[in-house]
C-alpha cells in the first residue's frame, strides 16, 4: 500500500499545496514505508535471537534493520524540523540500537572464529553505539511532538537486556585474549555483512482498486470542509475529558525469561 501511495497517488496530488512534512508528501510517505518495513524486521531479529540462530546471521539482520531506519531518517532530513524532530529522534535511536545489536553479535561470531582482537574492537563499538542510543532515547522522550502515550524506548526489556550482554561478551573476549590469543586490537573496525540471507518474505503484489464511478470531480467539489460546521467545544468540555488509558509497557527485566526480552506470538 505504501509503495502504491508513494508511486501512484502522491504524484497526482497538487504538490504546490503540500508542505514537505504533510502526511501525503512523498518524503513522509517514503519514511512511513521504510519505518514499517524496519519494524516488521524487528520481529525477525527477535525471533532469530529466540531461535538461537548463528550470530553472524543475527548480526546481518540487525544491520539491515538499522539501515532501514537510517533510510527513513534520511527521507525526513529536508522536512520541517518543528514537525518531525520527535519522529527523527525515534528513528535515530533505532539506528544506533540495531547498530549496537549488529556489532554485538558480530563480536560474538568473530570470537568463535578465533579473531579475538577484532572481536574486542567490534564489541567496543557496540558499547559506544548503545550509549549513543541511550542519549537519543532521552532526547526522544523530551522532544516536543505527538506520540502514542508515554513511550520510553530505553525502558523496554529488549533495549535494557542488550547493555549487559555487550559488557559480558566484551569481558569474555578481553579475558580470552589475555589468556590465550594475545592478539592486537586493530584500529579499523571489521566490516559488517551487508546482506542477510534470511529476513522478511517477499510482499504480496498489490494494486490499488480502480476508483468507483460515483467519485467524480463534481462529487469531490461538494466536500467543502470550510463550510461544514464543526462541533462546539467549550472550556468545560475540555476539562471533563477523562485521561486516556495507556498500556504499561513495563521496564523491569527481572521477570523476563527469554533471550530477547520480547513476547513473540
Steps between C-alpha positions, in 0.01 A plus 500: 500500500783739586672428170179568309435820696851632443526399137151559363287707738740764634626618157138575398447734795550872464855525631480877526240460773701249708771585750796261516377375840144431380371142548452464124832650394741260330776526770257418781337214308845361423595525869177321599577216259861457617408518868222241458746268326761554772251436781383180329862388481542574872279196558729295275802606706328408829391162359853429379631569852234280661565216254875537571603542138866549416640832627620607155144465366354702789769764449411533130126524578559768763725692262232495229241618752725788606546594133122509443452737793788709364337526156173612666689769692669620181159530330396748771826695508374785281160520670392775737693438822218616727266223387735203462759552777344247738447250219862535387631453855310173515646384168851608601479311830403187305793549260746498790319224689498251214852606409598396854315170454679438171843568653422297811418184306784564255737512798365169625544346154858628461596339830376162372730554200801557732515868398512626855663836425233585243232376742618745768503791255150412378357468851654831602313655208181326616543660844546842339190462280290380793592808706416724204163324470432572868566871445271510195224319692516771764487769231198325346317498835566872553431614143175682427258336263230237480554145625289211622490532877811514715732302272844442652703271269793480743271342762399211276652163602623442142709816537606446860624145449748598229734711716597221743534253209754728329694546825519124566611422144768769512627373837516146360692608190746708704550217748562238231731736312707546818520126571505337154517715186719803581370672188538871433173695493480655149440870447249439219162340558425174316239545229146387567328255270279717282233251399326245720420164343163494679255773592154618400307303243433660164188722512182386330441705183238766559315729266279787610139421395359725226306807613126440516291680241312705764822684599496768234665840507162657573447268798833599652418869460201451730734407784577852616647473846494874563121503464445201728407612854717331761395400852504777756744415781507720806774527760279300736481216247880488487522478880252212507700281262625190686870411468580240236576151628849409388644150505796468733787359295700437816870540545600225739721227354486279810190316385629451146602138444591504129811627321353794309265647761216493244170316509466340157180317405 
